[in-house]
Amino acid sequence: MGSLKSKRWSDSIDRAIDSLPPALADGVDAFGVFIELEKGHSRHTVEGYQRDICQCAQFVATKCKRQIWESVKGEDISAWLQSLDDEDYSAASLARKLSALKHCARFLVAEKVIRDDFTELLSAPKLARHLPDTLSPEEVDALLEAPSRHSAQGLRDRAFLELMYSSGLRVSELCALTLQNLDLEEGFLRVEAGKRGKDRLTPVGGRAIEAIKAYLHTARPQLVRPKTGSVVFLSNRGTALSRKTVWHWIKKYAQVAGIEKSVKPHGLRHSFATHLLSNGADLRAIQEMLGHADIGTTEIYTKVDRKQLISAHKRFHPRKA
């Protein structure tokens, strides 16, 4: 396997790896190199994998006294997962962490660092497919009207809220959107999916186009700085708007709008899909706009729609009693 070191963008990841016994640290680093260079994973994905694997390696080193990957056993991993469950980690988080470790273990077997895959007999916890939280059309209207029309920040925030609801963008896709990938004349934008994914074209609605034009014409020039690139949505420093900032302002505007339920960035994406389906859009078209590889992922919204139908039936049917 050698002593290849993965590119470390994060100080926290750097410290976590360096705190491990050398042999365990080498395995985490080599796996990072593999998924970055061979698999073409993004920086965000590489860091996520390494963070989960470091957490496991730290546990087996301190609690199970393992100094090398070859000595790690399946029961060590079970004990690690149990410790996380005791700390109230969600089933989704446990499944993600085990998936990362399974990928790493297979890599270590292929590299002949270990003979047997210590995760082979472990299965992920079963995940309950929760219905996503959505806003009603009235709540969406109130949220989108909350930002000011008289400040650069308000115009920016109104534009990104309109766009998230109009096109079902993930917050990461919104923050990475560039001017080159935005075609307001044709009413489309291109979402770049990275090295391993597939770019997709997504429609932009009329109100979102109006809000974005107002932002680009009036507000964005006020936010541009000498080193500003071509990203559409800018912070007050002229850099790309961060996911944390988007999250912060959505929560603020939800409070201004008087929305009592928890409103998260992904909630606008869920609302986009649910409202399209409720108004007769084809599920395959929604799948394409959301960028879901599997139609099964999109089908969760049919359950949301059925829930609304049952609620409406109970409220309005003359024979409901």
Salt bridges, closest charged atoms under 4 A:
ASP14 OD1 - ARG8 NH1 2.53
ASP18 OD1 - ARG8 NH1 2.87
ASP29 OD2 - ARG8 NH2 2.44
GLU36 OE2 - LYS7 NZ 3.91
GLU47 OE2 - ARG43 NE 3.71
ASP52 OD2 - ARG96 NE 3.08
ASP52 OD1 - LYS97 NZ 2.95
GLU70 OE2 - ARG115 NH2 3.26
ASP76 OD2 - ARG66 NE 2.77
GLU139 OE1 - LYS261 NZ 3.09
GLU145 OE1 - ARG149 NH2 3.07
GLU145 OE1 - ARG158 NH1 3.57
ASP157 OD1 - ARG156 NE 2.76
GLU173 OE2 - ARG170 NH1 2.53
GLU173 OE1 - ARG200 NH2 2.88
GLU185 OE2 - LYS213 NZ 3.83
